[in-house]
Structures are given as structure tokens and as C-alpha cells.
Amino acid sequence: MTEPDYKRRFDVSDFRGHFRWTKKMTKDLGGYLYHACHKDELIEILKNDSLVLRSHWSLKLPTHGVCKVPGVWTGLNYFVHGNHYGPFLIKFPLSVLNGKSFIAFRRKGDRHRYFFVQYEARIPIYSFKGDSWRKVNSKVYFDTSTNNSLSLKESAIYDVILTTEIPLRKIEVAPVNHPKCIPGKCSGISRVKARKMLEKIALRYVREEIYNEGFLDDYIKIFPDIDGLTLELEL
């Protein structure tokens, strides 16, 4: 049975080239980088103060075969009807990608899918139609308006696989509808239930960090959905 596009290992047939994410690209594209997760994963991420490499991705090398590598899956799409990867959505400023190098892969199956995999080694591993380690203009993966701003292509899915942890700076965490669980960790969670769970996580986090200077102002920004919540602390 053929695996779906989002699960298959990457190989030379998917490879399109490599590029570096620039400040100009962040400015022209706008938007955010998203990561959905479950309760235990969110607690671990908050505890480590960074988006940890909690998953794996794999690729098939021309000479050495399949290689499995630690990473963390994020994306550029915001799914208005809910997220299938978890009931909690972390929103990062797109600037966290500035300066990072990526390998670009493309697949055309049920939907157009673009995969940007962080790769900093600068060692060529693939070629595209005879062009060894092809460098591409990242703009080709997006729609361009008359004022040169960029936008996601309609109906396209953009996965960004990071291979280095990123710190939790200027983030927001929000509850979202989780109607279907692709990782199979739960049977689905409504946004209402996710919000109640997030309140408990946030309060626990407040209790642990309450004595940090500037804590309340900073974390109302991270958890805007709980602004106005009454805090009852047992000291």
C-alpha cells in the first residue's frame, strides 16, 4: 500500500533545489509559522523553552539508502476548520526562519505539497535533471502580487521541517478544533475542551514562573485567549 504524500520519505524524484530563507522573504510573505501538538507535547515544549525535535523525517540517499533524522514538523498553513495534528496551536513569527537553509521538495498527489527541509551542511546530496545541487529562487513556490508581496498558492500545503530547535520568543498558543487525529494520540478534541485544557496548562505554567520579572505581561501575549481569566494560586 502506497503511503500518503505527507508520510513518504523524500528522494531524488521529489527534489527541486535548495535556498536560504531571507529577511526579505519573511517581509514579502508575511504570516506565521505554525506547530500543532497535544497536551504532553505542549508541556514539554514550554518546559524546554524551545520547540524540541520530537519527531523524525527520512530521505533516501542515492548511495547510502534510507536515512532517518530527528526534526520537528511545522507549517505555513492555518487551517480554519481545525488542525489534525493537535488541539493546541503554537504560532511563531516567521522571522524564526531567517538565515536558515532549506532543501525544497515538491509532490503532486491529492493536493500540491511543498516541503522545505532545513539542511545546513552545504554538502550536495541530490541533483535535478542533471543540475547538481540546484539553487532555486524561493519565490517560485508562492504566488506573487503586483507589489511583489508573496502569498501561499491556493490549495497548496506547505510543510517546514526543522532540524534545529527554535526558542519560544514572541509566540502565541491557542486552542483549536481537533476533529481528527492523524498521529493517533486521541480520538479528537473540540476547541471548547481544548480551551479548558489550555487554561490548566497556562495556570500551571503561571505558578511555576510567577516570580519571574515581567512574567504576567509576557505570557498574556503568549496565551491571549485567557486574557481576563481569574488566577487563583495556592502558595
C-alpha positions as CSV (number, residue, x, y, z in Angstrom):
1,M,0.0,0.0,0.0
2,T,1.4,3.4,-1.0
3,E,1.9,5.8,1.9
4,P,0.2,9.3,1.6
5,D,2.3,12.2,0.4
6,Y,2.9,13.6,3.8
7,K,4.4,10.4,5.2
8,R,6.6,9.2,2.3
9,R,10.4,9.5,2.7
10,F,12.0,12.1,0.5
11,D,14.1,11.1,-2.5
12,V,15.6,12.5,-5.7
13,S,12.3,12.4,-7.6
14,D,10.9,15.0,-5.1
15,F,13.9,17.2,-5.1
16,R,13.7,20.7,-6.6
17,G,16.6,22.5,-5.2
18,H,17.9,24.4,-2.2
19,F,17.6,28.0,-1.0
20,R,18.2,30.3,2.0
21,W,15.3,31.9,3.9
22,T,16.0,35.7,4.0
23,K,14.6,38.6,5.9
24,K,13.1,39.9,2.6
25,M,11.3,36.7,2.1
26,T,9.8,37.0,5.6
27,K,8.7,40.5,4.9
28,D,7.3,39.7,1.4
29,L,5.4,36.7,2.6
30,G,4.1,37.7,6.0
31,G,2.1,35.3,8.0
32,Y,3.3,32.9,10.7
33,L,4.9,29.5,11.2
34,Y,2.6,27.1,13.0
35,H,3.1,23.9,15.1
36,A,0.2,21.9,16.4
37,C,0.6,19.5,19.3
38,H,-1.1,17.6,22.2
39,K,-1.1,18.4,25.9
40,D,2.0,16.4,26.9
41,E,4.0,17.8,24.0
42,L,3.0,21.4,24.8
43,I,4.1,21.0,28.4
44,E,7.5,19.6,27.2
45,I,7.9,22.4,24.7
46,L,7.1,25.1,27.4
47,K,9.4,23.4,29.9
48,N,12.3,23.4,27.5
49,D,11.5,27.0,26.3
50,S,12.0,25.8,22.8
51,L,10.4,23.8,20.0
52,V,12.1,20.5,20.6
53,L,13.0,18.0,17.9
54,R,10.3,15.5,18.9
55,S,9.7,13.8,15.5
56,H,11.7,12.3,12.6
57,W,11.8,12.7,8.9
58,S,13.5,10.4,6.4
59,L,15.1,10.6,3.0
60,K,16.6,8.1,0.5
61,L,20.2,9.0,-0.4
62,P,21.4,7.9,-3.9
63,T,24.4,6.0,-2.4
64,H,23.7,5.2,1.2
65,G,19.9,4.4,1.1
66,V,17.3,5.5,3.6
67,C,18.4,7.8,6.4
68,K,16.1,8.8,9.3
69,V,16.8,12.1,11.0
70,P,15.4,13.9,14.1
71,G,13.3,17.0,13.4
72,V,10.1,18.9,14.1
73,W,7.3,19.4,11.6
74,T,5.8,22.9,11.3
75,G,3.9,24.6,8.5
76,L,2.8,27.8,6.9
77,N,-0.9,27.0,6.5
78,Y,-3.6,28.0,9.0
79,F,-6.5,25.6,8.8
80,V,-9.7,27.4,9.7
81,H,-11.7,24.3,10.2
82,G,-9.3,22.8,12.7
83,N,-6.0,21.0,12.9
84,H,-5.5,17.3,12.5
85,Y,-2.2,17.2,14.4
86,G,-3.2,18.5,17.8
87,P,-5.7,20.7,19.8
88,F,-3.0,23.4,20.7
89,L,-1.5,25.6,18.0
90,I,1.7,27.5,18.6
91,K,2.2,30.5,16.4
92,F,5.8,31.6,15.7
93,P,6.8,34.9,14.0
94,L,8.1,33.9,10.5
95,S,11.4,35.6,11.3
96,V,12.5,32.5,13.2
97,L,13.3,31.1,9.7
98,N,15.6,33.9,8.7
99,G,19.0,32.8,7.7
100,K,18.2,29.1,7.7
101,S,19.0,26.9,4.6
102,F,16.4,24.5,3.2
103,I,16.1,21.7,0.6
104,A,12.9,22.1,-1.4
105,F,10.8,19.1,-2.3
106,R,7.5,19.0,-4.2
107,R,4.8,16.4,-4.6
108,K,1.6,16.4,-6.7
109,G,-0.9,13.9,-5.4
110,D,-4.3,14.6,-3.8
111,R,-3.0,18.2,-3.3
112,H,0.1,20.3,-4.2
113,R,2.5,19.8,-1.4
114,Y,5.7,21.7,-0.8
115,F,8.2,20.5,1.8
116,F,11.1,22.8,3.0
117,V,13.6,20.7,5.0
118,Q,16.2,22.5,7.0
119,Y,19.7,21.4,5.8
120,E,22.7,23.4,6.9
121,A,25.6,21.1,5.8
122,R,26.0,22.6,2.3
123,I,27.1,19.2,1.1
124,P,25.3,18.3,-2.2
125,I,23.2,15.2,-1.9
126,Y,20.8,15.4,-4.9
127,S,20.6,16.7,-8.5
128,F,17.7,18.0,-10.5
129,K,17.7,17.0,-14.2
130,G,21.4,16.8,-14.2
131,D,21.9,20.0,-12.3
132,S,23.9,19.0,-9.2
133,W,22.7,20.7,-6.1
134,R,20.4,23.1,-7.9
135,K,19.8,26.5,-6.3
136,V,16.3,27.9,-6.7
137,N,14.6,31.2,-6.3
138,S,12.2,30.5,-3.4
139,K,9.6,32.9,-4.9
140,V,8.6,30.1,-7.4
141,Y,6.8,28.3,-4.6
142,F,4.5,31.2,-3.9
143,D,2.1,33.5,-5.7
144,T,3.4,37.0,-6.4
145,S,1.2,40.1,-6.4
146,T,1.8,43.3,-8.4
147,N,3.5,44.9,-5.4
148,N,5.9,41.9,-5.2
149,S,4.4,40.6,-1.9
150,L,4.1,36.8,-1.7
151,S,1.2,34.5,-0.7
152,L,0.6,30.8,-0.3
153,K,-0.6,29.2,-3.5
154,E,-4.3,28.3,-3.4
155,S,-5.0,24.8,-2.0
156,A,-1.3,24.1,-1.6
157,I,0.1,22.6,1.6
158,Y,3.5,23.9,3.0
159,D,5.4,21.8,5.5
160,V,8.5,23.2,7.1
161,I,10.7,20.5,8.7
162,L,13.2,22.0,11.2
163,T,16.4,20.2,12.2
164,T,17.4,22.6,14.9
165,E,15.4,23.7,17.9
166,I,13.9,27.2,17.9
167,P,13.4,29.3,21.1
168,L,9.9,30.3,22.3
169,R,10.1,34.0,21.6
170,K,7.1,36.2,20.7
171,I,4.9,33.1,20.3
172,E,1.2,32.6,20.9
173,V,-0.6,29.4,22.0
174,A,-4.2,29.0,21.1
175,P,-6.8,26.2,21.4
176,V,-8.1,24.9,18.1
177,N,-10.7,22.4,16.9
178,H,-9.1,19.0,16.6
179,P,-11.7,16.9,14.7
180,K,-9.3,14.1,13.5
181,C,-6.0,12.9,14.9
182,I,-3.5,11.9,12.3
183,P,-0.8,10.9,14.9
184,G,-3.5,8.7,16.6
185,K,-2.9,10.1,20.0
186,C,-6.6,10.9,20.7
187,S,-10.0,10.5,19.2
188,G,-10.4,14.2,18.5
189,I,-10.9,17.2,20.8
190,S,-13.3,20.2,20.4
191,R,-12.0,23.7,20.7
192,V,-14.1,24.2,23.8
193,K,-12.5,21.2,25.6
194,A,-9.1,22.3,24.3
195,R,-9.5,25.7,25.8
196,K,-10.3,24.2,29.2
197,M,-7.2,22.1,29.0
198,L,-5.1,25.1,27.9
199,E,-6.4,27.1,30.9
200,K,-5.0,24.4,33.2
201,I,-1.7,24.3,31.4
202,A,-1.4,28.0,31.4
203,L,-2.2,28.3,35.1
204,R,0.3,25.6,35.9
205,Y,2.9,27.5,33.9
206,V,2.0,30.7,35.7
207,R,2.5,29.1,39.1
208,E,5.9,27.8,38.0
209,E,7.1,31.1,36.6
210,I,5.2,33.7,38.7
211,Y,8.3,35.1,40.3
212,N,10.0,35.8,37.0
213,E,10.3,39.5,36.3
214,G,7.7,40.7,33.8
215,F,6.1,37.3,33.7
216,L,2.4,38.3,33.5
217,D,2.8,40.8,30.7
218,D,4.8,38.4,28.7
219,Y,2.5,35.4,29.0
220,I,-0.7,37.2,28.4
221,K,0.9,37.8,24.9
222,I,1.6,34.1,24.6
223,F,-1.9,33.0,25.8
224,P,-4.1,35.8,24.5
225,D,-7.2,33.5,24.7
226,I,-7.1,33.5,28.5
227,D,-6.9,37.3,29.0
228,G,-9.2,38.2,31.8
229,L,-9.1,34.8,33.4
230,T,-9.1,35.0,37.2
231,L,-5.9,33.4,38.7
232,E,-6.3,31.5,42.0
233,L,-2.9,30.4,43.3
234,E,-2.2,28.1,46.2
235,L,1.0,29.3,47.7
